[in-house]
Amino acid sequence: MAFELGSDGPDVIVVGLDGSPTSWHATAYAAGLARRQGSRLVVVYAASAPMAAGLAPAASAAIEESLDEVAAALRRELESHPEWTALGGRYRVERGDPFSALCRVAEEERADAVVVGASAQAGHRFVGSLAVRLVRSGRWPVTVVP
């Protein structure tokens, strides 16, 4: 059996943030873990237009502006916490669905762990949540925060 050389714990932690209470809990958990482990933290907001947006092409500019406003508001909220500055975390806005965006960033950043908030949507019990899809991908340890 070969042993991994390097440090204990994750070097890079990626966390998904969409502004929901559970995503803020996940971000706080990931930030605490990053601080204790001396890890880099990358917070990802996946900006994706609703599926119905394609039915109203005239509204696409307003939808894009709205997504940009949400991304900026999340950045301001993160930066309002002194702990964020001390941690030196990165905030990334990615276009696309949350699963694809988190996978893309985790691969680019060579993440050792991914943290997400638990889904509060009832339909995800049947269809599968973001967390379930990340776990099934089997690429990173995934922590789901309630």
N, CA, C and O atoms as a GROMACS GRO file, in nm:
protein
  584
    1MET      N    1   0.085  -0.118   0.000
    1MET     CA    2   0.000   0.000   0.000
    1MET      C    3   0.089   0.124   0.000
    1MET      O    4   0.179   0.136   0.083
    2ALA      N    5   0.063   0.214  -0.094
    2ALA     CA    6   0.140   0.338  -0.103
    2ALA      C    7   0.077   0.444  -0.015
    2ALA      O    8  -0.045   0.453  -0.004
    3PHE      N    9   0.161   0.524   0.046
    3PHE     CA   10   0.113   0.634   0.129
    3PHE      C   11   0.132   0.764   0.056
    3PHE      O   12   0.229   0.782  -0.018
    4GLU      N   13   0.039   0.854   0.077
    4GLU     CA   14   0.046   0.985   0.013
    4GLU      C   15   0.146   1.072   0.090
    4GLU      O   16   0.144   1.078   0.213
    5LEU      N   17   0.232   1.137   0.016
    5LEU     CA   18   0.324   1.230   0.077
    5LEU      C   19   0.262   1.368   0.078
    5LEU      O   20   0.187   1.403  -0.014
    6GLY      N   21   0.289   1.445   0.177
    6GLY     CA   22   0.234   1.580   0.184
    6GLY      C   23   0.179   1.607   0.322
    6GLY      O   24   0.219   1.543   0.420
    7SER      N   25   0.088   1.701   0.328
    7SER     CA   26   0.034   1.742   0.457
    7SER      C   27  -0.094   1.667   0.488
    7SER      O   28  -0.159   1.610   0.400
    8ASP      N   29  -0.129   1.670   0.615
    8ASP     CA   30  -0.258   1.614   0.656
    8ASP      C   31  -0.367   1.714   0.626
    8ASP      O   32  -0.344   1.835   0.633
    9GLY      N   33  -0.484   1.667   0.592
    9GLY     CA   34  -0.597   1.755   0.568
    9GLY      C   35  -0.596   1.812   0.427
    9GLY      O   36  -0.499   1.797   0.352
   10PRO      N   37  -0.704   1.879   0.394
   10PRO     CA   38  -0.718   1.934   0.258
   10PRO      C   39  -0.633   2.059   0.238
   10PRO      O   40  -0.621   2.143   0.328
   11ASP      N   41  -0.575   2.071   0.119
   11ASP     CA   42  -0.503   2.194   0.082
   11ASP      C   43  -0.598   2.297   0.023
   11ASP      O   44  -0.583   2.417   0.046
   12VAL      N   45  -0.698   2.249  -0.053
   12VAL     CA   46  -0.794   2.339  -0.118
   12VAL      C   47  -0.935   2.288  -0.091
   12VAL      O   48  -0.966   2.171  -0.114
   13ILE      N   49  -1.018   2.377  -0.042
   13ILE     CA   50  -1.159   2.346  -0.015
   13ILE      C   51  -1.244   2.435  -0.104
   13ILE      O   52  -1.228   2.557  -0.105
   14VAL      N   53  -1.336   2.374  -0.178
   14VAL     CA   54  -1.429   2.447  -0.263
   14VAL      C   55  -1.567   2.438  -0.198
   14VAL      O   56  -1.610   2.330  -0.157
   15VAL      N   57  -1.636   2.552  -0.190
   15VAL     CA   58  -1.770   2.554  -0.131
   15VAL      C   59  -1.864   2.629  -0.224
   15VAL      O   60  -1.828   2.731  -0.282
   16GLY      N   61  -1.985   2.576  -0.236
   16GLY     CA   62  -2.088   2.640  -0.318
   16GLY      C   63  -2.169   2.738  -0.236
   16GLY      O   64  -2.210   2.707  -0.124
   17LEU      N   65  -2.192   2.857  -0.290
   17LEU     CA   66  -2.271   2.960  -0.223
   17LEU      C   67  -2.375   3.013  -0.320
   17LEU      O   68  -2.341   3.062  -0.428
   18ASP      N   69  -2.503   3.003  -0.281
   18ASP     CA   70  -2.609   3.059  -0.366
   18ASP      C   71  -2.694   3.160  -0.291
   18ASP      O   72  -2.793   3.210  -0.345
   19GLY      N   73  -2.658   3.191  -0.168
   19GLY     CA   74  -2.733   3.287  -0.089
   19GLY      C   75  -2.837   3.225   0.002
   19GLY      O   76  -2.895   3.295   0.086
   20SER      N   77  -2.864   3.096  -0.012
   20SER     CA   78  -2.960   3.029   0.076
   20SER      C   79  -2.900   3.011   0.215
   20SER      O   80  -2.778   3.012   0.230
   21PRO      N   81  -2.985   2.996   0.316
   21PRO     CA   82  -2.931   2.975   0.452
   21PRO      C   83  -2.836   2.856   0.462
   21PRO      O   84  -2.733   2.864   0.528
   22THR      N   85  -2.870   2.745   0.396
   22THR     CA   86  -2.781   2.628   0.406
   22THR      C   87  -2.648   2.652   0.334
   22THR      O   88  -2.546   2.598   0.375
   23SER      N   89  -2.649   2.732   0.228
   23SER     CA   90  -2.521   2.758   0.160
   23SER      C   91  -2.434   2.851   0.245
   23SER      O   92  -2.311   2.839   0.241
   24TRP      N   93  -2.495   2.942   0.321
   24TRP     CA   94  -2.418   3.025   0.413
   24TRP      C   95  -2.361   2.940   0.526
   24TRP      O   96  -2.247   2.961   0.569
   25HIS      N   97  -2.440   2.843   0.575
   25HIS     CA   98  -2.390   2.752   0.678
   25HIS      C   99  -2.271   2.673   0.623
   25HIS      O  100  -2.170   2.656   0.692
   26ALA      N  101  -2.283   2.625   0.500
   26ALA     CA  102  -2.174   2.550   0.437
   26ALA      C  103  -2.050   2.637   0.422
   26ALA      O  104  -1.938   2.590   0.446
   27THR      N  105  -2.069   2.762   0.384
   27THR     CA  106  -1.956   2.853   0.368
   27THR      C  107  -1.887   2.878   0.502
   27THR      O  108  -1.764   2.879   0.510
   28ALA      N  109  -1.966   2.899   0.608
   28ALA     CA  110  -1.908   2.919   0.741
   28ALA      C  111  -1.832   2.795   0.787
   28ALA      O  112  -1.723   2.805   0.843
   29TYR      N  113  -1.890   2.678   0.762
   29TYR     CA  114  -1.824   2.553   0.799
   29TYR      C  115  -1.692   2.538   0.722
   29TYR      O  116  -1.588   2.506   0.781
   30ALA      N  117  -1.696   2.561   0.591
   30ALA     CA  118  -1.576   2.547   0.508
   30ALA      C  119  -1.470   2.648   0.549
   30ALA      O  120  -1.351   2.616   0.549
   31ALA      N  121  -1.512   2.770   0.583
   31ALA     CA  122  -1.416   2.873   0.626
   31ALA      C  123  -1.348   2.832   0.756
   31ALA      O  124  -1.227   2.849   0.771
   32GLY      N  125  -1.426   2.779   0.850
   32GLY     CA  126  -1.367   2.732   0.976
   32GLY      C  127  -1.270   2.618   0.953
   32GLY      O  128  -1.163   2.614   1.012
   33LEU      N  129  -1.308   2.525   0.866
   33LEU     CA  130  -1.220   2.413   0.834
   33LEU      C  131  -1.092   2.462   0.767
   33LEU      O  132  -0.983   2.415   0.799
   34ALA      N  133  -1.106   2.555   0.674
   34ALA     CA  134  -0.989   2.609   0.605
   34ALA      C  135  -0.896   2.681   0.704
   34ALA      O  136  -0.774   2.668   0.696
   35ARG      N  137  -0.955   2.756   0.796
   35ARG     CA  138  -0.873   2.826   0.896
   35ARG      C  139  -0.797   2.727   0.984
   35ARG      O  140  -0.678   2.743   1.007
   36ARG      N  141  -0.867   2.624   1.033
   36ARG     CA  142  -0.804   2.526   1.122
   36ARG      C  143  -0.699   2.442   1.050
   36ARG      O  144  -0.597   2.407   1.109
   37GLN      N  145  -0.722   2.410   0.924
   37GLN     CA  146  -0.632   2.323   0.848
   37GLN      C  147  -0.525   2.399   0.772
   37GLN      O  148  -0.432   2.339   0.718
   38GLY      N  149  -0.538   2.531   0.767
   38GLY     CA  150  -0.444   2.609   0.687
   38GLY      C  151  -0.464   2.588   0.538
   38GLY      O  152  -0.369   2.590   0.460
   39SER      N  153  -0.590   2.567   0.499
   39SER     CA  154  -0.626   2.539   0.359
   39SER      C  155  -0.663   2.666   0.285
   39SER      O  156  -0.697   2.768   0.346
   40ARG      N  157  -0.656   2.659   0.152
   40ARG     CA  158  -0.710   2.766   0.068
   40ARG      C  159  -0.859   2.741   0.053
   40ARG      O  160  -0.902   2.627   0.036
   41LEU      N  161  -0.938   2.848   0.059
   41LEU     CA  162  -1.082   2.837   0.043
   41LEU      C  163  -1.124   2.907  -0.085
   41LEU      O  164  -1.084   3.020  -0.112
   42VAL      N  165  -1.204   2.837  -0.165
   42VAL     CA  166  -1.258   2.894  -0.288
   42VAL      C  167  -1.411   2.885  -0.278
   42VAL      O  168  -1.467   2.776  -0.273
   43VAL      N  169  -1.476   3.001  -0.276
   43VAL     CA  170  -1.621   3.009  -0.270
   43VAL      C  171  -1.672   3.030  -0.412
   43VAL      O  172  -1.626   3.119  -0.483
   44VAL      N  173  -1.769   2.947  -0.452
   44VAL     CA  174  -1.818   2.950  -0.590
   44VAL      C  175  -1.967   2.983  -0.593
   44VAL      O  176  -2.049   2.918  -0.527
   45TYR      N  177  -2.002   3.086  -0.671
   45TYR     CA  178  -2.141   3.116  -0.700
   45TYR      C  179  -2.165   3.078  -0.845
   45TYR      O  180  -2.102   3.132  -0.936
   46ALA      N  181  -2.258   2.984  -0.868
   46ALA     CA  182  -2.292   2.940  -1.003
   46ALA      C  183  -2.410   3.023  -1.052
   46ALA      O  184  -2.523   3.005  -1.006
   47ALA      N  185  -2.384   3.113  -1.144
   47ALA     CA  186  -2.488   3.199  -1.199
   47ALA      C  187  -2.551   3.129  -1.318
   47ALA      O  188  -2.489   3.114  -1.423
   48SER      N  189  -2.675   3.088  -1.299
   48SER     CA  190  -2.743   3.021  -1.410
   48SER      C  191  -2.883   3.077  -1.425
   48SER      O  192  -2.956   3.095  -1.327
   49ALA      N  193  -2.919   3.104  -1.547
   49ALA     CA  194  -3.052   3.157  -1.577
   49ALA      C  195  -3.154   3.045  -1.563
   49ALA      O  196  -3.124   2.929  -1.590
   50PRO      N  197  -3.275   3.078  -1.521
   50PRO     CA  198  -3.381   2.978  -1.513
   50PRO      C  199  -3.408   2.916  -1.650
   50PRO      O  200  -3.389   2.980  -1.753
   51MET      N  201  -3.452   2.791  -1.649
   51MET     CA  202  -3.479   2.720  -1.774
   51MET      C  203  -3.580   2.795  -1.860
   51MET      O  204  -3.568   2.795  -1.983
   52ALA      N  205  -3.677   2.858  -1.800
   52ALA     CA  206  -3.781   2.928  -1.875
   52ALA      C  207  -3.728   3.055  -1.940
   52ALA      O  208  -3.796   3.114  -2.024
   53ALA      N  209  -3.608   3.098  -1.904
   53ALA     CA  210  -3.553   3.222  -1.960
   53ALA      C  211  -3.536   3.213  -2.111
   53ALA      O  212  -3.543   3.314  -2.180
   54GLY      N  213  -3.513   3.093  -2.162
   54GLY     CA  214  -3.497   3.074  -2.306
   54GLY      C  215  -3.625   3.102  -2.383
   54GLY      O  216  -3.621   3.126  -2.504
   55LEU      N  217  -3.737   3.099  -2.313
   55LEU     CA  218  -3.865   3.124  -2.379
   55LEU      C  219  -3.891   3.273  -2.400
   55LEU      O  220  -3.979   3.312  -2.477
   56ALA      N  221  -3.814   3.356  -2.330
   56ALA     CA  222  -3.833   3.502  -2.341
   56ALA      C  223  -3.699   3.568  -2.371
   56ALA      O  224  -3.637   3.625  -2.281
   57PRO      N  225  -3.653   3.559  -2.497
   57PRO     CA  226  -3.522   3.615  -2.531
   57PRO      C  227  -3.507   3.762  -2.498
   57PRO      O  228  -3.397   3.808  -2.468
   58ALA      N  229  -3.616   3.837  -2.502
   58ALA     CA  230  -3.610   3.980  -2.473
   58ALA      C  231  -3.572   4.006  -2.327
   58ALA      O  232  -3.521   4.113  -2.294
   59ALA      N  233  -3.598   3.910  -2.242
   59ALA     CA  234  -3.570   3.926  -2.099
   59ALA      C  235  -3.427   3.884  -2.062
   59ALA      O  236  -3.387   3.900  -1.947
   60SER      N  237  -3.351   3.832  -2.157
   60SER     CA  238  -3.219   3.777  -2.124
   60SER      C  239  -3.125   3.882  -2.066
   60SER      O  240  -3.047   3.851  -1.976
   61ALA      N  241  -3.129   4.004  -2.115
   61ALA     CA  242  -3.041   4.110  -2.061
   61ALA      C  243  -3.076   4.139  -1.916
   61ALA      O  244  -2.986   4.157  -1.833
   62ALA      N  245  -3.205   4.144  -1.884
   62ALA     CA  246  -3.247   4.169  -1.746
   62ALA      C  247  -3.209   4.053  -1.655
   62ALA      O  248  -3.170   4.075  -1.540
   63ILE      N  249  -3.219   3.933  -1.706
   63ILE     CA  250  -3.182   3.816  -1.627
   63ILE      C  251  -3.032   3.816  -1.599
   63ILE      O  252  -2.989   3.791  -1.486
   64GLU      N  253  -2.951   3.846  -1.701
   64GLU     CA  254  -2.806   3.853  -1.682
   64GLU      C  255  -2.769   3.961  -1.580
   64GLU      O  256  -2.682   3.941  -1.496
   65GLU      N  257  -2.835   4.075  -1.590
   65GLU     CA  258  -2.810   4.184  -1.495
   65GLU      C  259  -2.846   4.141  -1.353
   65GLU      O  260  -2.774   4.172  -1.258
   66SER      N  261  -2.956   4.069  -1.339
   66SER     CA  262  -2.999   4.020  -1.209
   66SER      C  263  -2.897   3.922  -1.151
   66SER      O  264  -2.866   3.927  -1.032
   67LEU      N  265  -2.845   3.832  -1.235
   67LEU     CA  266  -2.744   3.736  -1.189
   67LEU      C  267  -2.617   3.808  -1.145
   67LEU      O  268  -2.556   3.771  -1.045
   68ASP      N  269  -2.578   3.911  -1.219
   68ASP     CA  270  -2.461   3.990  -1.181
   68ASP      C  271  -2.482   4.061  -1.048
   68ASP      O  272  -2.390   4.071  -0.967
   69GLU      N  273  -2.604   4.112  -1.026
   69GLU     CA  274  -2.635   4.179  -0.901
   69GLU      C  275  -2.628   4.083  -0.783
   69GLU      O  276  -2.576   4.117  -0.676
   70VAL      N  277  -2.680   3.963  -0.801
   70VAL     CA  278  -2.673   3.862  -0.694
   70VAL      C  279  -2.527   3.828  -0.664
   70VAL      O  280  -2.488   3.821  -0.547
   71ALA      N  281  -2.447   3.807  -0.768
   71ALA     CA  282  -2.305   3.775  -0.749
   71ALA      C  283  -2.234   3.886  -0.673
   71ALA      O  284  -2.154   3.859  -0.583
   72ALA      N  285  -2.262   4.011  -0.707
   72ALA     CA  286  -2.199   4.125  -0.640
   72ALA      C  287  -2.245   4.135  -0.495
   72ALA      O  288  -2.166   4.166  -0.406
   73ALA      N  289  -2.372   4.108  -0.470
   73ALA     CA  290  -2.425   4.114  -0.333
   73ALA      C  291  -2.361   4.006  -0.246
   73ALA      O  292  -2.328   4.031  -0.130
   74LEU      N  293  -2.344   3.887  -0.301
   74LEU     CA  294  -2.279   3.780  -0.225
   74LEU      C  295  -2.134   3.816  -0.194
   74LEU      O  296  -2.086   3.792  -0.083
   75ARG      N  297  -2.065   3.874  -0.291
   75ARG     CA  298  -1.926   3.917  -0.269
   75ARG      C  299  -1.919   4.020  -0.156
   75ARG      O  300  -1.835   4.011  -0.067
   76ARG      N  301  -2.010   4.120  -0.162
   76ARG     CA  302  -2.010   4.223  -0.058
   76ARG      C  303  -2.035   4.163   0.080
   76ARG      O  304  -1.970   4.200   0.178
   77GLU      N  305  -2.128   4.069   0.087
   77GLU     CA  306  -2.158   4.004   0.215
   77GLU      C  307  -2.037   3.927   0.267
   77GLU      O  308  -2.004   3.936   0.385
   78LEU      N  309  -1.970   3.853   0.180
   78LEU     CA  310  -1.848   3.782   0.222
   78LEU      C  311  -1.742   3.880   0.271
   78LEU      O  312  -1.683   3.860   0.377
   79GLU      N  313  -1.719   3.984   0.194
   79GLU     CA  314  -1.614   4.080   0.227
   79GLU      C  315  -1.646   4.165   0.349
   79GLU      O  316  -1.558   4.232   0.402
   80SER      N  317  -1.773   4.164   0.393
   80SER     CA  318  -1.809   4.242   0.511
   80SER      C  319  -1.763   4.173   0.641
   80SER      O  320  -1.766   4.234   0.747
   81HIS      N  321  -1.722   4.050   0.631
   81HIS     CA  322  -1.674   3.975   0.748
   81HIS      C  323  -1.522   3.983   0.756
   81HIS      O  324  -1.454   3.942   0.662
   82PRO      N  325  -1.468   4.035   0.865
   82PRO     CA  326  -1.322   4.047   0.878
   82PRO      C  327  -1.251   3.912   0.866
   82PRO      O  328  -1.136   3.904   0.822
   83GLU      N  329  -1.320   3.805   0.907
   83GLU     CA  330  -1.259   3.672   0.900
   83GLU      C  331  -1.228   3.633   0.755
   83GLU      O  332  -1.130   3.564   0.728
   84TRP      N  333  -1.312   3.679   0.663
   84TRP     CA  334  -1.293   3.649   0.521
   84TRP      C  335  -1.162   3.707   0.472
   84TRP      O  336  -1.084   3.640   0.403
   85THR      N  337  -1.137   3.832   0.507
   85THR     CA  338  -1.014   3.898   0.466
   85THR      C  339  -0.893   3.829   0.528
   85THR      O  340  -0.793   3.806   0.461
   86ALA      N  341  -0.904   3.795   0.657
   86ALA     CA  342  -0.793   3.728   0.726
   86ALA      C  343  -0.765   3.590   0.664
   86ALA      O  344  -0.650   3.546   0.660
   87LEU      N  345  -0.869   3.524   0.618
   87LEU     CA  346  -0.855   3.390   0.560
   87LEU      C  347  -0.791   3.395   0.422
   87LEU      O  348  -0.723   3.300   0.381
   88GLY      N  349  -0.813   3.504   0.350
   88GLY     CA  350  -0.757   3.515   0.215
   88GLY      C  351  -0.827   3.425   0.115
   88GLY      O  352  -0.766   3.376   0.020
   89GLY      N  353  -0.956   3.404   0.135
   89GLY     CA  354  -1.032   3.318   0.044
   89GLY      C  355  -1.053   3.382  -0.091
   89GLY      O  356  -1.039   3.503  -0.108
   90ARG      N  357  -1.087   3.298  -0.188
   90ARG     CA  358  -1.117   3.346  -0.324
   90ARG      C  359  -1.265   3.329  -0.349
   90ARG      O  360  -1.328   3.234  -0.302
   91TYR      N  361  -1.322   3.424  -0.423
   91TYR     CA  362  -1.462   3.419  -0.463
   91TYR      C  363  -1.466   3.412  -0.614
   91TYR      O  364  -1.410   3.496  -0.683
   92ARG      N  365  -1.535   3.310  -0.666
   92ARG     CA  366  -1.544   3.293  -0.810
   92ARG      C  367  -1.690   3.288  -0.853
   92ARG      O  368  -1.772   3.220  -0.790
   93VAL      N  369  -1.720   3.359  -0.958
   93VAL     CA  370  -1.852   3.353  -1.020
   93VAL      C  371  -1.836   3.272  -1.148
   93VAL      O  372  -1.755   3.306  -1.234
   94GLU      N  373  -1.914   3.167  -1.158
   94GLU     CA  374  -1.908   3.078  -1.275
   94GLU      C  375  -2.045   3.074  -1.340
   94GLU      O  376  -2.147   3.073  -1.271
   95ARG      N  377  -2.048   3.070  -1.471
   95ARG     CA  378  -2.174   3.056  -1.545
   95ARG      C  379  -2.205   2.907  -1.559
   95ARG      O  380  -2.116   2.824  -1.579
   96GLY      N  381  -2.332   2.875  -1.547
   96GLY     CA  382  -2.375   2.738  -1.567
   96GLY      C  383  -2.444   2.681  -1.444
   96GLY      O  384  -2.458   2.748  -1.342
   97ASP      N  385  -2.487   2.557  -1.457
   97ASP     CA  386  -2.556   2.494  -1.346
   97ASP      C  387  -2.458   2.467  -1.231
   97ASP      O  388  -2.338   2.453  -1.255
   98PRO      N  389  -2.508   2.461  -1.108
   98PRO     CA  390  -2.419   2.446  -0.992
   98PRO      C  391  -2.329   2.322  -0.996
   98PRO      O  392  -2.212   2.329  -0.960
   99PHE      N  393  -2.383   2.209  -1.041
   99PHE     CA  394  -2.302   2.087  -1.046
   99PHE      C  395  -2.183   2.104  -1.140
   99PHE      O  396  -2.070   2.076  -1.102
  100SER      N  397  -2.208   2.150  -1.260
  100SER     CA  398  -2.100   2.168  -1.358
  100SER      C  399  -2.000   2.274  -1.311
  100SER      O  400  -1.879   2.257  -1.326
  101ALA      N  401  -2.051   2.383  -1.255
  101ALA     CA  402  -1.963   2.491  -1.209
  101ALA      C  403  -1.873   2.443  -1.096
  101ALA      O  404  -1.753   2.469  -1.098
  102LEU      N  405  -1.930   2.375  -0.997
  102LEU     CA  406  -1.848   2.326  -0.886
  102LEU      C  407  -1.746   2.223  -0.932
  102LEU      O  408  -1.631   2.226  -0.888
  103CYS      N  409  -1.786   2.134  -1.021
  103CYS     CA  410  -1.691   2.034  -1.073
  103CYS      C  411  -1.578   2.102  -1.149
  103CYS      O  412  -1.461   2.067  -1.132
  104ARG      N  413  -1.612   2.198  -1.233
  104ARG     CA  414  -1.511   2.269  -1.311
  104ARG      C  415  -1.411   2.341  -1.221
  104ARG      O  416  -1.290   2.331  -1.241
  105VAL      N  417  -1.461   2.412  -1.121
  105VAL     CA  418  -1.373   2.486  -1.030
  105VAL      C  419  -1.291   2.389  -0.946
  105VAL      O  420  -1.171   2.410  -0.927
  106ALA      N  421  -1.353   2.284  -0.896
  106ALA     CA  422  -1.280   2.186  -0.815
  106ALA      C  423  -1.166   2.122  -0.894
  106ALA      O  424  -1.058   2.099  -0.840
  107GLU      N  425  -1.189   2.095  -1.022
  107GLU     CA  426  -1.082   2.040  -1.106
  107GLU      C  427  -0.973   2.143  -1.130
  107GLU      O  428  -0.855   2.112  -1.117
  108GLU      N  429  -1.013   2.265  -1.166
  108GLU     CA  430  -0.914   2.371  -1.194
  108GLU      C  431  -0.829   2.404  -1.072
  108GLU      O  432  -0.709   2.427  -1.084
  109GLU      N  433  -0.892   2.407  -0.956
  109GLU     CA  434  -0.822   2.444  -0.832
  109GLU      C  435  -0.754   2.325  -0.765
  109GLU      O  436  -0.686   2.339  -0.663
  110ARG      N  437  -0.774   2.206  -0.823
  110ARG     CA  438  -0.720   2.082  -0.764
  110ARG      C  439  -0.767   2.066  -0.621
  110ARG      O  440  -0.688   2.045  -0.529
  111ALA      N  441  -0.898   2.075  -0.603
  111ALA     CA  442  -0.960   2.070  -0.471
  111ALA      C  443  -0.941   1.933  -0.406
  111ALA      O  444  -0.937   1.829  -0.473
  112ASP      N  445  -0.930   1.937  -0.275
  112ASP     CA  446  -0.922   1.815  -0.196
  112ASP      C  447  -1.056   1.784  -0.130
  112ASP      O  448  -1.078   1.672  -0.083
  113ALA      N  449  -1.146   1.881  -0.127
  113ALA     CA  450  -1.277   1.863  -0.065
  113ALA      C  451  -1.375   1.964  -0.123
  113ALA      O  452  -1.338   2.074  -0.164
  114VAL      N  453  -1.502   1.924  -0.125
  114VAL     CA  454  -1.611   2.011  -0.171
  114VAL      C  455  -1.715   2.014  -0.060
  114VAL      O  456  -1.751   1.910  -0.004
  115VAL      N  457  -1.764   2.134  -0.029
  115VAL     CA  458  -1.864   2.151   0.076
  115VAL      C  459  -1.985   2.221   0.014
  115VAL      O  460  -1.971   2.319  -0.058
  116VAL      N  461  -2.104   2.168   0.043
  116VAL     CA  462  -2.228   2.229  -0.006
  116VAL      C  463  -2.332   2.226   0.104
  116VAL      O  464  -2.324   2.145   0.197
  117GLY      N  465  -2.430   2.314   0.093
  117GLY     CA  466  -2.542   2.313   0.186
  117GLY      C  467  -2.645   2.210   0.141
  117GLY      O  468  -2.658   2.181   0.022
  118ALA      N  469  -2.717   2.156   0.239
  118ALA     CA  470  -2.823   2.059   0.209
  118ALA      C  471  -2.935   2.130   0.134
  118ALA      O  472  -2.968   2.245   0.162
  119SER      N  473  -2.994   2.060   0.039
  119SER     CA  474  -3.104   2.116  -0.038
  119SER      C  475  -3.230   2.123   0.047
  119SER      O  476  -3.260   2.030   0.122
  120ALA      N  477  -3.302   2.231   0.035
  120ALA     CA  478  -3.428   2.247   0.108
  120ALA      C  479  -3.547   2.221   0.017
  120ALA      O  480  -3.662   2.232   0.060
  121GLN      N  481  -3.522   2.185  -0.109
  121GLN     CA  482  -3.631   2.163  -0.204
  121GLN      C  483  -3.684   2.021  -0.192
  121GLN      O  484  -3.607   1.924  -0.197
  122ALA      N  485  -3.813   2.008  -0.177
  122ALA     CA  486  -3.877   1.878  -0.157
  122ALA      C  487  -3.853   1.784  -0.275
  122ALA      O  488  -3.835   1.664  -0.254
  123GLY      N  489  -3.854   1.834  -0.396
  123GLY     CA  490  -3.838   1.748  -0.513
  123GLY      C  491  -3.704   1.678  -0.520
  123GLY      O  492  -3.691   1.576  -0.588
  124HIS      N  493  -3.606   1.730  -0.451
  124HIS     CA  494  -3.474   1.669  -0.456
  124HIS      C  495  -3.469   1.534  -0.386
  124HIS      O  496  -3.374   1.459  -0.405
  125ARG      N  497  -3.570   1.503  -0.305
  125ARG     CA  498  -3.575   1.370  -0.244
  125ARG      C  499  -3.595   1.263  -0.351
  125ARG      O  500  -3.552   1.149  -0.334
  126PHE      N  501  -3.659   1.302  -0.460
  126PHE     CA  502  -3.690   1.206  -0.565
  126PHE      C  503  -3.593   1.215  -0.683
  126PHE      O  504  -3.553   1.113  -0.739
  127VAL      N  505  -3.557   1.336  -0.720
  127VAL     CA  506  -3.474   1.358  -0.838
  127VAL      C  507  -3.326   1.352  -0.805
  127VAL      O  508  -3.247   1.305  -0.888
  128GLY      N  509  -3.287   1.396  -0.689
  128GLY     CA  510  -3.146   1.400  -0.651
  128GLY      C  511  -3.098   1.542  -0.639
  128GLY      O  512  -3.127   1.626  -0.724
  129SER      N  513  -3.026   1.569  -0.535
  129SER     CA  514  -2.978   1.704  -0.509
  129SER      C  515  -2.837   1.723  -0.565
  129SER      O  516  -2.775   1.629  -0.616
  130LEU      N  517  -2.791   1.845  -0.556
  130LEU     CA  518  -2.654   1.876  -0.596
  130LEU      C  519  -2.557   1.790  -0.517
  130LEU      O  520  -2.462   1.735  -0.573
  131ALA      N  521  -2.579   1.779  -0.386
  131ALA     CA  522  -2.489   1.700  -0.302
  131ALA      C  523  -2.483   1.554  -0.347
  131ALA      O  524  -2.375   1.495  -0.354
  132VAL      N  525  -2.598   1.497  -0.378
  132VAL     CA  526  -2.601   1.357  -0.423
  132VAL      C  527  -2.525   1.342  -0.554
  132VAL      O  528  -2.451   1.246  -0.572
  133ARG      N  529  -2.543   1.437  -0.645
  133ARG     CA  530  -2.472   1.430  -0.773
  133ARG      C  531  -2.321   1.441  -0.753
  133ARG      O  532  -2.245   1.372  -0.821
  134LEU      N  533  -2.277   1.528  -0.662
  134LEU     CA  534  -2.134   1.541  -0.634
  134LEU      C  535  -2.078   1.414  -0.572
  134LEU      O  536  -1.970   1.368  -0.610
  135VAL      N  537  -2.151   1.356  -0.479
  135VAL     CA  538  -2.106   1.231  -0.417
  135VAL      C  539  -2.097   1.121  -0.522
  135VAL      O  540  -1.999   1.046  -0.525
  136ARG      N  541  -2.198   1.110  -0.605
  136ARG     CA  542  -2.199   1.006  -0.709
  136ARG      C  543  -2.087   1.023  -0.811
  136ARG      O  544  -2.043   0.926  -0.872
  137SER      N  545  -2.042   1.147  -0.830
  137SER     CA  546  -1.932   1.168  -0.925
  137SER      C  547  -1.804   1.102  -0.874
  137SER      O  548  -1.717   1.065  -0.952
  138GLY      N  549  -1.792   1.088  -0.743
  138GLY     CA  550  -1.681   1.017  -0.682
  138GLY      C  551  -1.545   1.081  -0.702
  138GLY      O  552  -1.444   1.010  -0.699
  139ARG      N  553  -1.538   1.211  -0.723
  139ARG     CA  554  -1.410   1.275  -0.750
  139ARG      C  555  -1.347   1.340  -0.628
  139ARG      O  556  -1.225   1.352  -0.619
  140TRP      N  557  -1.431   1.382  -0.532
  140TRP     CA  558  -1.381   1.451  -0.413
  140TRP      C  559  -1.462   1.407  -0.293
  140TRP      O  560  -1.577   1.365  -0.308
  141PRO      N  561  -1.404   1.416  -0.172
  141PRO     CA  562  -1.487   1.401  -0.053
  141PRO      C  563  -1.586   1.518  -0.050
  141PRO      O  564  -1.548   1.633  -0.075
  142VAL      N  565  -1.710   1.490  -0.020
  142VAL     CA  566  -1.815   1.592  -0.019
  142VAL      C  567  -1.874   1.600   0.121
  142VAL      O  568  -1.915   1.499   0.178
  143THR      N  569  -1.879   1.720   0.175
  143THR     CA  570  -1.943   1.743   0.304
  143THR      C  571  -2.071   1.820   0.278
  143THR      O  572  -2.070   1.922   0.210
  144VAL      N  573  -2.181   1.770   0.333
  144VAL     CA  574  -2.312   1.835   0.318
  144VAL      C  575  -2.349   1.894   0.453
  144VAL      O  576  -2.357   1.823   0.553
  145VAL      N  577  -2.370   2.025   0.456
  145VAL     CA  578  -2.399   2.097   0.580
  145VAL      C  579  -2.547   2.133   0.584
  145VAL      O  580  -2.599   2.191   0.489
  146PRO      N  581  -2.614   2.100   0.695
  146PRO     CA  582  -2.757   2.133   0.704
  146PRO      C  583  -2.782   2.282   0.723
  146PRO      O  584  -2.897   2.325   0.733
   0.00000   0.00000   0.00000
